[in-house]
């Protein structure tokens, strides 16, 4: 067991300060995430170093389109989550109390990333914020080794945790699952306000930010909701934050729902453009217009993508070859 950070004592209970669930955990119990446990009055991170997956991915798979495009990332995951999403595609990792995962020290992750010539490390597949201590230890080593990093998250980590991680973070990819609180409560076991606060904090801290919305028919796909989301985004973040709208495939507790139609994704792509977003993308489906990056100044193609393969024919020294506008992202 690894002693946790960011907790306070409350008699025999502890208050976990890692995420916005703000769990009060009594002796012998675990928090909402199922991996942070009160052992004899002290909080321990039960999942520290217990990796359920480790391997090489294209960075575009995260999806991240404006962070080190065309490169490989070394992806690692643990288990547990601070959400209870009914449509979770990784529920066998996220919605468990224990898993027979081996202990892997942070140093090994760095060595493997370097050995496989990855330019970054990605914390992904399950929610990385609940593995705060392991992520922080690994990130510090990654920075020292000259590696980038990506934090693939639901955005429910606390401000305190985010501020401690942010000096070492390269990219912060947030699931903005919907724009109504009722969706978050019903489908995810959470609230939307902390997610929006985290997104704004990422912008303030200068961490590279990208958003993803999985579009679920009848739940979060109405034109009204999408317009509200986009209006908030352009007002508070500006037009340059990439936003990926991805196709839903029925699974887990929502296996009887319908998949997202291409017509709906086309409509949302058009809405995003009309709302002034420079970089809307369409994912989990072949969509030529929704996978390419155009220069917002002159309209020239600067990044060409086919599946997870990305090339940068329109960029030179971080700028559009045609008009010289700087690329909105990290190369």
Secondary structure, DSSP 8 states (H G I E B T S, - for coil): -EE-SSEEEETTEEEE-SBTT--EE-TT-B-TTSSEEEETTEEEETTTTB-SEEEEEEGGGGT-SSBSTT-EEEEEE-S--S---TT-TTHHHHS-S-----B--HHHHHHHHHHTT-SEEEE-SS-GGGGHHHHHHHHHHHHHTT-EEEEEE-S-B-HHHHHHHHTT-SEEEEE---SSHHHIIIIISS-SHHHHHHHHHHHHHT-EEEEEEEE-TTTT--HHHHHHHHHHHHHHT-TTSEEEEEE----GGGTTS----HHHHHHHHHHHHHTT-S-EEEESS--SGGG-EE-TTT--EEEEEETTEEE-TTEETTEETTT--B-SSB-
